[in-house]
Amino acid sequence: KVVRTCVTTPDEKVFVGGCSEALAKHMAGTRVIAACRKGKQLWLELERAPHPSFHLGMTGSFAALKVDGTVEAAEYVNSK
């Protein structure tokens, strides 16, 4: 799958060093090869580096939001 657009919100708890804009620019048009998980760590293997990684926090969940702020998905990310 190819990421068509990526919108980020600056947040120092999420983006170390204020790199939210750089991630959004990098992700747009990039092909996702795989989504992987080990414990509460989730990362995307992309066609080119860097490969973003996420910590799922206490709930173990991951939510994707639409541009208008509505929740697209809020499910537990299960290892399969």
All heavy atoms as a GROMACS GRO file, in nm:
protein
  601
    1LYS      N    1   0.084  -0.118   0.000
    1LYS     CA    2   0.000   0.000   0.000
    1LYS      C    3   0.088   0.124   0.000
    1LYS      O    4   0.194   0.126   0.059
    1LYS     CB    5  -0.088   0.000   0.123
    1LYS     CG    6  -0.173  -0.122   0.140
    1LYS     CD    7  -0.316  -0.086   0.135
    1LYS     CE    8  -0.396  -0.214   0.149
    1LYS     NZ    9  -0.529  -0.203   0.112
    2VAL      N   10   0.039   0.228  -0.065
    2VAL     CA   11   0.111   0.354  -0.071
    2VAL      C   12   0.036   0.457   0.013
    2VAL      O   13  -0.086   0.469   0.003
    2VAL     CB   14   0.125   0.404  -0.216
    2VAL    CG1   15   0.188   0.542  -0.221
    2VAL    CG2   16   0.206   0.304  -0.298
    3VAL      N   17   0.109   0.528   0.096
    3VAL     CA   18   0.051   0.635   0.177
    3VAL      C   19   0.025   0.753   0.085
    3VAL      O   20   0.119   0.807   0.025
    3VAL     CB   21   0.146   0.676   0.292
    3VAL    CG1   22   0.088   0.790   0.371
    3VAL    CG2   23   0.176   0.556   0.381
    4ARG      N   24  -0.101   0.792   0.071
    4ARG     CA   25  -0.134   0.904  -0.018
    4ARG      C   26  -0.102   1.038   0.047
    4ARG      O   27  -0.041   1.124  -0.014
    4ARG     CB   28  -0.280   0.899  -0.059
    4ARG     CG   29  -0.308   0.783  -0.153
    4ARG     CD   30  -0.448   0.785  -0.201
    4ARG     NE   31  -0.534   0.742  -0.091
    4ARG     CZ   32  -0.665   0.737  -0.095
    4ARG    NH1   33  -0.728   0.774  -0.203
    4ARG    NH2   34  -0.734   0.695   0.009
    5THR      N   35  -0.147   1.055   0.170
    5THR     CA   36  -0.118   1.178   0.244
    5THR      C   37  -0.091   1.142   0.389
    5THR      O   38  -0.135   1.038   0.437
    5THR     CB   39  -0.236   1.279   0.240
    5THR    OG1   40  -0.350   1.217   0.297
    5THR    CG2   41  -0.266   1.324   0.099
    6CYS      N   42  -0.020   1.228   0.456
    6CYS     CA   43   0.009   1.208   0.598
    6CYS      C   44   0.001   1.344   0.666
    6CYS      O   45   0.066   1.440   0.623
    6CYS     CB   46   0.148   1.147   0.617
    6CYS     SG   47   0.192   1.121   0.790
    7VAL      N   48  -0.080   1.352   0.769
    7VAL     CA   49  -0.095   1.476   0.844
    7VAL      C   50  -0.050   1.448   0.987
    7VAL      O   51  -0.092   1.349   1.047
    7VAL     CB   52  -0.242   1.524   0.843
    7VAL    CG1   53  -0.258   1.649   0.926
    7VAL    CG2   54  -0.290   1.545   0.701
    8THR      N   55   0.035   1.531   1.040
    8THR     CA   56   0.084   1.514   1.177
    8THR      C   57   0.054   1.640   1.258
    8THR      O   58   0.032   1.747   1.203
    8THR     CB   59   0.235   1.488   1.180
    8THR    OG1   60   0.301   1.600   1.120
    8THR    CG2   61   0.273   1.361   1.106
    9THR      N   62   0.055   1.624   1.388
    9THR     CA   63   0.037   1.735   1.480
    9THR      C   64   0.161   1.744   1.567
    9THR      O   65   0.200   1.644   1.627
    9THR     CB   66  -0.087   1.713   1.569
    9THR    OG1   67  -0.201   1.698   1.484
    9THR    CG2   68  -0.109   1.829   1.663
   10PRO      N   69   0.227   1.859   1.573
   10PRO     CA   70   0.346   1.871   1.658
   10PRO      C   71   0.313   1.833   1.803
   10PRO      O   72   0.216   1.882   1.860
   10PRO     CB   73   0.383   2.019   1.647
   10PRO     CG   74   0.324   2.063   1.517
   10PRO     CD   75   0.197   1.984   1.502
   11ASP      N   76   0.391   1.743   1.858
   11ASP     CA   77   0.371   1.696   1.995
   11ASP      C   78   0.504   1.640   2.045
   11ASP      O   79   0.551   1.538   1.994
   11ASP     CB   80   0.263   1.587   1.999
   11ASP     CG   81   0.228   1.541   2.138
   11ASP    OD1   82   0.316   1.547   2.228
   11ASP    OD2   83   0.115   1.498   2.159
   12GLU      N   84   0.565   1.705   2.142
   12GLU     CA   85   0.696   1.662   2.192
   12GLU      C   86   0.695   1.525   2.258
   12GLU      O   87   0.798   1.460   2.268
   12GLU     CB   88   0.753   1.766   2.288
   12GLU     CG   89   0.804   1.891   2.218
   12GLU     CD   90   0.918   1.864   2.120
   12GLU    OE1   91   1.006   1.781   2.151
   12GLU    OE2   92   0.918   1.925   2.013
   13LYS      N   93   0.578   1.478   2.302
   13LYS     CA   94   0.570   1.342   2.359
   13LYS      C   95   0.572   1.237   2.249
   13LYS      O   96   0.610   1.124   2.273
   13LYS     CB   97   0.442   1.326   2.441
   13LYS     CG   98   0.443   1.402   2.570
   13LYS     CD   99   0.317   1.373   2.648
   13LYS     CE  100   0.316   1.450   2.780
   13LYS     NZ  101   0.195   1.422   2.857
   14VAL      N  102   0.531   1.274   2.130
   14VAL     CA  103   0.522   1.179   2.019
   14VAL      C  104   0.642   1.191   1.926
   14VAL      O  105   0.700   1.092   1.886
   14VAL     CB  106   0.391   1.200   1.940
   14VAL    CG1  107   0.385   1.110   1.819
   14VAL    CG2  108   0.270   1.179   2.031
   15PHE      N  109   0.679   1.313   1.891
   15PHE     CA  110   0.786   1.337   1.795
   15PHE      C  111   0.907   1.395   1.866
   15PHE      O  112   0.906   1.510   1.907
   15PHE     CB  113   0.739   1.432   1.686
   15PHE     CG  114   0.624   1.380   1.606
   15PHE    CD1  115   0.495   1.424   1.629
   15PHE    CD2  116   0.646   1.284   1.508
   15PHE    CE1  117   0.389   1.375   1.555
   15PHE    CE2  118   0.540   1.234   1.433
   15PHE     CZ  119   0.412   1.280   1.457
   16VAL      N  120   1.011   1.317   1.878
   16VAL     CA  121   1.133   1.362   1.943
   16VAL      C  122   1.201   1.465   1.854
   16VAL      O  123   1.219   1.443   1.734
   16VAL     CB  124   1.228   1.243   1.970
   16VAL    CG1  125   1.359   1.290   2.032
   16VAL    CG2  126   1.160   1.141   2.060
   17GLY      N  127   1.234   1.579   1.909
   17GLY     CA  128   1.304   1.681   1.833
   17GLY      C  129   1.216   1.761   1.738
   17GLY      O  130   1.268   1.828   1.650
   18GLY      N  131   1.085   1.751   1.756
   18GLY     CA  132   0.994   1.831   1.673
   18GLY      C  133   0.994   1.794   1.526
   18GLY      O  134   0.987   1.881   1.440
   19CYS      N  135   1.002   1.667   1.494
   19CYS     CA  136   1.015   1.626   1.354
   19CYS      C  137   0.882   1.583   1.291
   19CYS      O  138   0.882   1.507   1.195
   19CYS     CB  139   1.116   1.513   1.344
   19CYS     SG  140   1.068   1.364   1.434
   20SER      N  141   0.769   1.633   1.339
   20SER     CA  142   0.639   1.590   1.286
   20SER      C  143   0.624   1.626   1.138
   20SER      O  144   0.574   1.545   1.060
   20SER     CB  145   0.524   1.649   1.368
   20SER     OG  146   0.524   1.789   1.362
   21GLU      N  147   0.668   1.744   1.098
   21GLU     CA  148   0.657   1.784   0.958
   21GLU      C  149   0.745   1.698   0.868
   21GLU      O  150   0.707   1.663   0.757
   21GLU     CB  151   0.693   1.932   0.940
   21GLU     CG  152   0.602   2.029   1.013
   21GLU     CD  153   0.645   2.053   1.157
   21GLU    OE1  154   0.755   2.010   1.197
   21GLU    OE2  155   0.566   2.114   1.230
   22ALA      N  156   0.864   1.665   0.916
   22ALA     CA  157   0.955   1.581   0.838
   22ALA      C  158   0.896   1.442   0.817
   22ALA      O  159   0.908   1.384   0.708
   22ALA     CB  160   1.091   1.570   0.908
   23LEU      N  161   0.831   1.387   0.920
   23LEU     CA  162   0.768   1.256   0.906
   23LEU      C  163   0.655   1.262   0.804
   23LEU      O  164   0.645   1.175   0.717
   23LEU     CB  165   0.714   1.204   1.040
   23LEU     CG  166   0.638   1.072   1.029
   23LEU    CD1  167   0.730   0.958   0.988
   23LEU    CD2  168   0.567   1.039   1.159
   24ALA      N  169   0.571   1.363   0.812
   24ALA     CA  170   0.459   1.376   0.718
   24ALA      C  171   0.510   1.384   0.574
   24ALA      O  172   0.456   1.319   0.484
   24ALA     CB  173   0.375   1.498   0.753
   25LYS      N  174   0.614   1.461   0.552
   25LYS     CA  175   0.672   1.476   0.419
   25LYS      C  176   0.731   1.344   0.370
   25LYS      O  177   0.713   1.306   0.254
   25LYS     CB  178   0.779   1.585   0.421
   25LYS     CG  179   0.833   1.620   0.286
   25LYS     CD  180   0.930   1.737   0.295
   25LYS     CE  181   0.983   1.773   0.159
   25LYS     NZ  182   1.076   1.886   0.164
   26HIS      N  183   0.800   1.272   0.459
   26HIS     CA  184   0.861   1.144   0.424
   26HIS      C  185   0.756   1.038   0.391
   26HIS      O  186   0.773   0.959   0.298
   26HIS     CB  187   0.950   1.096   0.539
   26HIS     CG  188   1.006   0.959   0.518
   26HIS    ND1  189   1.104   0.932   0.424
   26HIS    CD2  190   0.976   0.841   0.576
   26HIS    CE1  191   1.132   0.803   0.428
   26HIS    NE2  192   1.056   0.746   0.519
   27MET      N  193   0.647   1.034   0.468
   27MET     CA  194   0.546   0.930   0.453
   27MET      C  195   0.464   0.944   0.325
   27MET      O  196   0.426   0.844   0.265
   27MET     CB  197   0.452   0.929   0.573
   27MET     CG  198   0.516   0.883   0.703
   27MET     SD  199   0.568   0.710   0.701
   27MET     CE  200   0.410   0.628   0.688
   28ALA      N  201   0.436   1.066   0.283
   28ALA     CA  202   0.352   1.088   0.165
   28ALA      C  203   0.417   1.027   0.041
   28ALA      O  204   0.531   1.058   0.008
   28ALA     CB  205   0.327   1.237   0.144
   29GLY      N  206   0.346   0.936  -0.024
   29GLY     CA  207   0.397   0.871  -0.144
   29GLY      C  208   0.485   0.751  -0.119
   29GLY      O  209   0.533   0.688  -0.213
   30THR      N  210   0.507   0.715   0.007
   30THR     CA  211   0.594   0.603   0.040
   30THR      C  212   0.515   0.473   0.045
   30THR      O  213   0.403   0.469   0.096
   30THR     CB  214   0.662   0.626   0.178
   30THR    OG1  215   0.740   0.744   0.171
   30THR    CG2  216   0.750   0.510   0.217
   31ARG      N  217   0.573   0.365  -0.004
   31ARG     CA  218   0.509   0.234  -0.001
   31ARG      C  219   0.538   0.165   0.133
   31ARG      O  220   0.653   0.159   0.177
   31ARG     CB  221   0.561   0.146  -0.114
   31ARG     CG  222   0.494   0.008  -0.120
   31ARG     CD  223   0.541  -0.072  -0.239
   31ARG     NE  224   0.529   0.001  -0.364
   31ARG     CZ  225   0.416   0.015  -0.435
   31ARG    NH1  226   0.305  -0.039  -0.391
   31ARG    NH2  227   0.416   0.082  -0.547
   32VAL      N  228   0.433   0.115   0.198
   32VAL     CA  229   0.448   0.039   0.322
   32VAL      C  230   0.466  -0.107   0.285
   32VAL      O  231   0.378  -0.168   0.223
   32VAL     CB  232   0.325   0.058   0.414
   32VAL    CG1  233   0.340  -0.026   0.539
   32VAL    CG2  234   0.306   0.204   0.449
   33ILE      N  235   0.579  -0.164   0.324
   33ILE     CA  236   0.609  -0.303   0.295
   33ILE      C  237   0.546  -0.394   0.400
   33ILE      O  238   0.490  -0.498   0.367
   33ILE     CB  239   0.763  -0.326   0.291
   33ILE    CG1  240   0.829  -0.230   0.192
   33ILE    CG2  241   0.796  -0.471   0.262
   33ILE    CD1  242   0.780  -0.240   0.049
   34ALA      N  243   0.553  -0.353   0.528
   34ALA     CA  244   0.497  -0.435   0.636
   34ALA      C  245   0.473  -0.349   0.758
   34ALA      O  246   0.537  -0.246   0.778
   34ALA     CB  247   0.593  -0.549   0.672
   35ALA      N  248   0.379  -0.393   0.840
   35ALA     CA  249   0.357  -0.334   0.973
   35ALA      C  250   0.390  -0.445   1.072
   35ALA      O  251   0.337  -0.556   1.061
   35ALA     CB  252   0.212  -0.289   0.989
   36CYS      N  253   0.479  -0.417   1.165
   36CYS     CA  254   0.529  -0.520   1.256
   36CYS      C  255   0.505  -0.479   1.401
   36CYS      O  256   0.497  -0.361   1.433
   36CYS     CB  257   0.679  -0.540   1.234
   36CYS     SG  258   0.722  -0.575   1.064
   37ARG      N  259   0.499  -0.580   1.487
   37ARG     CA  260   0.479  -0.552   1.628
   37ARG      C  261   0.553  -0.654   1.713
   37ARG      O  262   0.559  -0.772   1.681
   37ARG     CB  263   0.331  -0.559   1.664
   37ARG     CG  264   0.309  -0.534   1.811
   37ARG     CD  265   0.165  -0.543   1.849
   37ARG     NE  266   0.156  -0.526   1.993
   37ARG     CZ  267   0.049  -0.553   2.064
   37ARG    NH1  268  -0.059  -0.598   2.005
   37ARG    NH2  269   0.049  -0.536   2.193
   38LYS      N  270   0.611  -0.607   1.822
   38LYS     CA  271   0.668  -0.693   1.925
   38LYS      C  272   0.634  -0.627   2.057
   38LYS      O  273   0.680  -0.516   2.085
   38LYS     CB  274   0.818  -0.708   1.910
   38LYS     CG  275   0.878  -0.796   2.018
   38LYS     CD  276   0.995  -0.873   1.966
   38LYS     CE  277   1.057  -0.957   2.076
   38LYS     NZ  278   1.000  -1.090   2.080
   39GLY      N  279   0.552  -0.693   2.138
   39GLY     CA  280   0.506  -0.632   2.263
   39GLY      C  281   0.428  -0.507   2.233
   39GLY      O  282   0.337  -0.508   2.152
   40LYS      N  283   0.465  -0.398   2.297
   40LYS     CA  284   0.396  -0.271   2.276
   40LYS      C  285   0.468  -0.182   2.175
   40LYS      O  286   0.436  -0.065   2.162
   40LYS     CB  287   0.378  -0.198   2.409
   40LYS     CG  288   0.276  -0.266   2.499
   40LYS     CD  289   0.247  -0.181   2.619
   40LYS     CE  290   0.142  -0.248   2.704
   40LYS     NZ  291   0.104  -0.164   2.817
   41GLN      N  292   0.565  -0.237   2.104
   41GLN     CA  293   0.636  -0.163   2.000
   41GLN      C  294   0.575  -0.197   1.864
   41GLN      O  295   0.555  -0.313   1.831
   41GLN     CB  296   0.784  -0.200   1.999
   41GLN     CG  297   0.856  -0.172   2.128
   41GLN     CD  298   0.866  -0.024   2.159
   41GLN    OE1  299   0.879   0.059   2.071
   41GLN    NE2  300   0.861   0.009   2.286
   42LEU      N  301   0.545  -0.095   1.787
   42LEU     CA  302   0.490  -0.111   1.652
   42LEU      C  303   0.578  -0.031   1.558
   42LEU      O  304   0.616   0.082   1.590
   42LEU     CB  305   0.346  -0.057   1.649
   42LEU     CG  306   0.278  -0.052   1.513
   42LEU    CD1  307   0.232  -0.191   1.471
   42LEU    CD2  308   0.159   0.042   1.518
   43TRP      N  309   0.613  -0.087   1.444
   43TRP     CA  310   0.691  -0.012   1.348
   43TRP      C  311   0.645  -0.046   1.206
   43TRP      O  312   0.586  -0.150   1.182
   43TRP     CB  313   0.841  -0.036   1.363
   43TRP     CG  314   0.887  -0.175   1.337
   43TRP    CD1  315   0.937  -0.224   1.219
   43TRP    CD2  316   0.888  -0.285   1.429
   43TRP    NE1  317   0.968  -0.356   1.232
   43TRP    CE2  318   0.939  -0.396   1.361
   43TRP    CE3  319   0.851  -0.300   1.562
   43TRP    CZ2  320   0.953  -0.520   1.421
   43TRP    CZ3  321   0.865  -0.423   1.622
   43TRP    CH2  322   0.916  -0.531   1.553
   44LEU      N  323   0.670   0.048   1.117
   44LEU     CA  324   0.637   0.029   0.977
   44LEU      C  325   0.764   0.008   0.898
   44LEU      O  326   0.860   0.084   0.912
   44LEU     CB  327   0.564   0.152   0.922
   44LEU     CG  328   0.432   0.188   0.988
   44LEU    CD1  329   0.377   0.317   0.927
   44LEU    CD2  330   0.331   0.076   0.976
   45GLU      N  331   0.767  -0.096   0.817
   45GLU     CA  332   0.878  -0.117   0.725
   45GLU      C  333   0.837  -0.052   0.594
   45GLU      O  334   0.738  -0.091   0.533
   45GLU     CB  335   0.906  -0.265   0.707
   45GLU     CG  336   0.962  -0.330   0.832
   45GLU     CD  337   0.993  -0.477   0.814
   45GLU    OE1  338   0.984  -0.529   0.701
   45GLU    OE2  339   1.026  -0.541   0.915
   46LEU      N  340   0.911   0.050   0.556
   46LEU     CA  341   0.881   0.127   0.436
   46LEU      C  342   0.978   0.091   0.325
   46LEU      O  343   1.080   0.026   0.348
   46LEU     CB  344   0.889   0.277   0.466
   46LEU     CG  345   0.805   0.326   0.583
   46LEU    CD1  346   0.833   0.473   0.609
   46LEU    CD2  347   0.658   0.301   0.559
   47GLU      N  348   0.949   0.137   0.203
   47GLU     CA  349   1.040   0.110   0.092
   47GLU      C  350   1.172   0.184   0.106
   47GLU      O  351   1.270   0.150   0.040
   47GLU     CB  352   0.974   0.144  -0.041
   47GLU     CG  353   0.940   0.290  -0.059
   47GLU     CD  354   0.867   0.318  -0.188
   47GLU    OE1  355   0.872   0.235  -0.281
   47GLU    OE2  356   0.803   0.423  -0.198
   48ARG      N  357   1.176   0.286   0.193
   48ARG     CA  358   1.301   0.359   0.217
   48ARG      C  359   1.303   0.407   0.362
   48ARG      O  360   1.199   0.432   0.422
   48ARG     CB  361   1.316   0.477   0.121
   48ARG     CG  362   1.208   0.584   0.134
   48ARG     CD  363   1.226   0.694   0.030
   48ARG     NE  364   1.139   0.806   0.057
   48ARG     CZ  365   1.018   0.821   0.008
   48ARG    NH1  366   0.968   0.728  -0.072
   48ARG    NH2  367   0.944   0.927   0.036
   49ALA      N  368   1.422   0.418   0.417
   49ALA     CA  369   1.439   0.463   0.556
   49ALA      C  370   1.413   0.613   0.563
   49ALA      O  371   1.424   0.683   0.462
   49ALA     CB  372   1.580   0.431   0.602
   50PRO      N  373   1.380   0.666   0.679
   50PRO     CA  374   1.366   0.599   0.808
   50PRO      C  375   1.230   0.528   0.820
   50PRO      O  376   1.135   0.562   0.750
   50PRO     CB  377   1.376   0.713   0.909
   50PRO     CG  378   1.324   0.833   0.836
   50PRO     CD  379   1.365   0.812   0.691
   51HIS      N  380   1.227   0.429   0.909
   51HIS     CA  381   1.108   0.349   0.932
   51HIS      C  382   1.049   0.392   1.067
   51HIS      O  383   1.112   0.371   1.170
   51HIS     CB  384   1.144   0.200   0.934
   51HIS     CG  385   1.222   0.160   0.812
   51HIS    ND1  386   1.164   0.145   0.689
   51HIS    CD2  387   1.354   0.136   0.795
   51HIS    CE1  388   1.257   0.111   0.601
   51HIS    NE2  389   1.373   0.106   0.663
   52PRO      N  390   0.930   0.453   1.068
   52PRO     CA  391   0.875   0.504   1.194
   52PRO      C  392   0.838   0.392   1.291
   52PRO      O  393   0.796   0.284   1.251
   52PRO     CB  394   0.751   0.582   1.150
   52PRO     CG  395   0.715   0.527   1.018
   52PRO     CD  396   0.843   0.479   0.956
   53SER      N  397   0.857   0.420   1.419
   53SER     CA  398   0.820   0.325   1.523
   53SER      C  399   0.735   0.397   1.628
   53SER      O  400   0.746   0.518   1.645
   53SER     CB  401   0.944   0.263   1.587
   53SER     OG  402   1.021   0.362   1.651
   54PHE      N  403   0.650   0.320   1.694
   54PHE     CA  404   0.555   0.374   1.790
   54PHE      C  405   0.551   0.286   1.913
   54PHE      O  406   0.567   0.164   1.902
   54PHE     CB  407   0.414   0.378   1.730
   54PHE     CG  408   0.409   0.442   1.594
   54PHE    CD1  409   0.424   0.365   1.480
   54PHE    CD2  410   0.390   0.578   1.581
   54PHE    CE1  411   0.419   0.424   1.354
   54PHE    CE2  412   0.385   0.638   1.456
   54PHE     CZ  413   0.400   0.559   1.342
   55HIS      N  414   0.530   0.345   2.028
   55HIS     CA  415   0.504   0.269   2.150
   55HIS      C  416   0.356   0.280   2.177
   55HIS      O  417   0.300   0.391   2.178
   55HIS     CB  418   0.584   0.324   2.268
   55HIS     CG  419   0.574   0.239   2.389
   55HIS    ND1  420   0.470   0.251   2.478
   55HIS    CD2  421   0.650   0.136   2.432
   55HIS    CE1  422   0.484   0.160   2.573
   55HIS    NE2  423   0.593   0.090   2.546
   56LEU      N  424   0.289   0.168   2.197
   56LEU     CA  425   0.144   0.167   2.208
   56LEU      C  426   0.091   0.208   2.344
   56LEU      O  427  -0.030   0.214   2.364
   56LEU     CB  428   0.089   0.030   2.169
   56LEU     CG  429   0.120  -0.010   2.025
   56LEU    CD1  430   0.072  -0.150   1.997
   56LEU    CD2  431   0.059   0.088   1.927
   57GLY      N  432   0.178   0.237   2.439
   57GLY     CA  433   0.132   0.288   2.568
   57GLY      C  434   0.062   0.185   2.653
   57GLY      O  435   0.067   0.065   2.628
   58MET      N  436  -0.006   0.232   2.755
   58MET     CA  437  -0.068   0.142   2.852
   58MET      C  438  -0.185   0.063   2.795
   58MET      O  439  -0.211  -0.049   2.836
   58MET     CB  440  -0.114   0.222   2.974
   58MET     CG  441   0.003   0.281   3.052
   58MET     SD  442  -0.048   0.378   3.193
   58MET     CE  443  -0.121   0.253   3.295
   59THR      N  444  -0.257   0.118   2.697
   59THR     CA  445  -0.374   0.049   2.644
   59THR      C  446  -0.341  -0.054   2.539
   59THR      O  447  -0.420  -0.144   2.511
   59THR     CB  448  -0.473   0.149   2.581
   59THR    OG1  449  -0.410   0.211   2.470
   59THR    CG2  450  -0.517   0.254   2.681
   60GLY      N  451  -0.225  -0.040   2.474
   60GLY     CA  452  -0.191  -0.129   2.365
   60GLY      C  453  -0.270  -0.100   2.239
   60GLY      O  454  -0.279  -0.183   2.150
   61SER      N  455  -0.329   0.019   2.229
   61SER     CA  456  -0.411   0.050   2.113
   61SER      C  457  -0.349   0.159   2.029
   61SER      O  458  -0.259   0.231   2.072
   61SER     CB  459  -0.552   0.091   2.157
   61SER     OG  460  -0.548   0.210   2.232
   62PHE      N  461  -0.400   0.172   1.908
   62PHE     CA  462  -0.348   0.266   1.811
   62PHE      C  463  -0.468   0.324   1.738
   62PHE      O  464  -0.551   0.250   1.686
   62PHE     CB  465  -0.258   0.190   1.712
   62PHE     CG  466  -0.174   0.277   1.624
   62PHE    CD1  467  -0.058   0.332   1.673
   62PHE    CD2  468  -0.210   0.301   1.494
   62PHE    CE1  469   0.022   0.411   1.593
   62PHE    CE2  470  -0.132   0.379   1.412
   62PHE     CZ  471  -0.015   0.434   1.462
   63ALA      N  472  -0.481   0.453   1.735
   63ALA     CA  473  -0.595   0.516   1.668
   63ALA      C  474  -0.546   0.598   1.550
   63ALA      O  475  -0.445   0.666   1.559
   63ALA     CB  476  -0.671   0.606   1.765
   64ALA      N  477  -0.618   0.588   1.441
   64ALA     CA  478  -0.592   0.671   1.323
   64ALA      C  479  -0.706   0.771   1.313
   64ALA      O  480  -0.822   0.734   1.324
   64ALA     CB  481  -0.584   0.585   1.198
   65LEU      N  482  -0.671   0.896   1.295
   65LEU     CA  483  -0.772   1.001   1.287
   65LEU      C  484  -0.781   1.055   1.146
   65LEU      O  485  -0.680   1.072   1.079
   65LEU     CB  486  -0.738   1.114   1.383
   65LEU     CG  487  -0.722   1.078   1.529
   65LEU    CD1  488  -0.683   1.200   1.610
   65LEU    CD2  489  -0.849   1.017   1.584
   66LYS      N  490  -0.903   1.085   1.103
   66LYS     CA  491  -0.924   1.151   0.976
   66LYS      C  492  -0.885   1.298   0.992
   66LYS      O  493  -0.871   1.348   1.104
   66LYS     CB  494  -1.070   1.140   0.933
   66LYS     CG  495  -1.113   0.999   0.902
   66LYS     CD  496  -1.258   0.998   0.856
   66LYS     CE  497  -1.302   0.858   0.823
   66LYS     NZ  498  -1.442   0.854   0.778
   67VAL      N  499  -0.870   1.368   0.883
   67VAL     CA  500  -0.832   1.510   0.886
   67VAL      C  501  -0.932   1.592   0.967
   67VAL      O  502  -0.895   1.685   1.037
   67VAL     CB  503  -0.816   1.565   0.743
   67VAL    CG1  504  -0.790   1.715   0.745
   67VAL    CG2  505  -0.704   1.492   0.671
   68ASP      N  506  -1.060   1.554   0.963
   68ASP     CA  507  -1.161   1.629   1.037
   68ASP      C  508  -1.164   1.594   1.186
   68ASP      O  509  -1.244   1.648   1.262
   68ASP     CB  510  -1.300   1.610   0.976
   68ASP     CG  511  -1.352   1.467   0.987
   68ASP    OD1  512  -1.286   1.382   1.050
   68ASP    OD2  513  -1.460   1.441   0.931
   69GLY      N  514  -1.078   1.502   1.230
   69GLY     CA  515  -1.066   1.468   1.372
   69GLY      C  516  -1.147   1.348   1.415
   69GLY      O  517  -1.134   1.303   1.529
   70THR      N  518  -1.227   1.290   1.327
   70THR     CA  519  -1.304   1.171   1.365
   70THR      C  520  -1.214   1.048   1.362
   70THR      O  521  -1.117   1.041   1.286
   70THR     CB  522  -1.425   1.149   1.272
   70THR    OG1  523  -1.378   1.136   1.138
   70THR    CG2  524  -1.524   1.263   1.281
   71VAL      N  525  -1.247   0.951   1.446
   71VAL     CA  526  -1.165   0.830   1.458
   71VAL      C  527  -1.194   0.737   1.341
   71VAL      O  528  -1.307   0.700   1.315
   71VAL     CB  529  -1.193   0.759   1.592
   71VAL    CG1  530  -1.116   0.628   1.599
   71VAL    CG2  531  -1.157   0.849   1.708
   72GLU      N  532  -1.089   0.700   1.270
   72GLU     CA  533  -1.099   0.604   1.160
   72GLU      C  534  -1.091   0.462   1.215
   72GLU      O  535  -1.164   0.375   1.174
   72GLU     CB  536  -0.985   0.628   1.060
   72GLU     CG  537  -0.976   0.524   0.952
   72GLU     CD  538  -1.027   0.574   0.819
   72GLU    OE1  539  -1.078   0.685   0.810
   72GLU    OE2  540  -1.014   0.498   0.723
   73ALA      N  541  -1.000   0.439   1.310
   73ALA     CA  542  -0.984   0.307   1.368
   73ALA      C  543  -0.927   0.324   1.509
   73ALA      O  544  -0.842   0.407   1.531
   73ALA     CB  545  -0.889   0.222   1.284
   74ALA      N  546  -0.979   0.248   1.600
   74ALA     CA  547  -0.927   0.247   1.736
   74ALA      C  548  -0.939   0.105   1.786
   74ALA      O  549  -1.033   0.069   1.854
   74ALA     CB  550  -1.002   0.344   1.825
   75GLU      N  551  -0.845   0.022   1.747
   75GLU     CA  552  -0.851  -0.119   1.780
   75GLU      C  553  -0.719  -0.162   1.842
   75GLU      O  554  -0.616  -0.100   1.823
   75GLU     CB  555  -0.875  -0.201   1.654
   75GLU     CG  556  -1.005  -0.164   1.583
   75GLU     CD  557  -1.021  -0.240   1.453
   75GLU    OE1  558  -0.940  -0.331   1.425
   75GLU    OE2  559  -1.115  -0.208   1.379
   76TYR      N  560  -0.726  -0.273   1.912
   76TYR     CA  561  -0.603  -0.331   1.963
   76TYR      C  562  -0.524  -0.386   1.846
   76TYR      O  563  -0.580  -0.443   1.754
   76TYR     CB  564  -0.633  -0.442   2.064
   76TYR     CG  565  -0.686  -0.386   2.193
   76TYR    CD1  566  -0.822  -0.381   2.220
   76TYR    CD2  567  -0.598  -0.334   2.287
   76TYR    CE1  568  -0.869  -0.326   2.337
   76TYR    CE2  569  -0.645  -0.280   2.404
   76TYR     CZ  570  -0.780  -0.276   2.429
   76TYR     OH  571  -0.824  -0.221   2.545
   77VAL      N  572  -0.395  -0.367   1.850
   77VAL     CA  573  -0.307  -0.417   1.746
   77VAL      C  574  -0.258  -0.553   1.793
   77VAL      O  575  -0.179  -0.562   1.886
   77VAL     CB  576  -0.189  -0.321   1.721
   77VAL    CG1  577  -0.098  -0.376   1.613
   77VAL    CG2  578  -0.240  -0.183   1.686
   78ASN      N  579  -0.308  -0.658   1.732
   78ASN     CA  580  -0.274  -0.794   1.776
   78ASN      C  581  -0.161  -0.851   1.693
   78ASN      O  582  -0.152  -0.828   1.573
   78ASN     CB  583  -0.396  -0.885   1.761
   78ASN     CG  584  -0.509  -0.843   1.852
   78ASN    OD1  585  -0.486  -0.810   1.967
   78ASN    ND2  586  -0.630  -0.842   1.800
   79SER      N  587  -0.076  -0.929   1.759
   79SER     CA  588   0.028  -1.002   1.687
   79SER      C  589  -0.037  -1.120   1.622
   79SER      O  590  -0.112  -1.193   1.685
   79SER     CB  591   0.136  -1.049   1.785
   79SER     OG  592   0.197  -0.941   1.847
   80LYS      N  593  -0.012  -1.140   1.494
   80LYS     CA  594  -0.070  -1.254   1.422
   80LYS      C  595   0.038  -1.329   1.351
   80LYS      O  596   0.136  -1.278   1.310
   80LYS     CB  597  -0.175  -1.208   1.322
   80LYS     CG  598  -0.296  -1.150   1.391
   80LYS     CD  599  -0.401  -1.113   1.289
   80LYS     CE  600  -0.522  -1.056   1.362
   80LYS     NZ  601  -0.629  -1.020   1.273
   0.00000   0.00000   0.00000
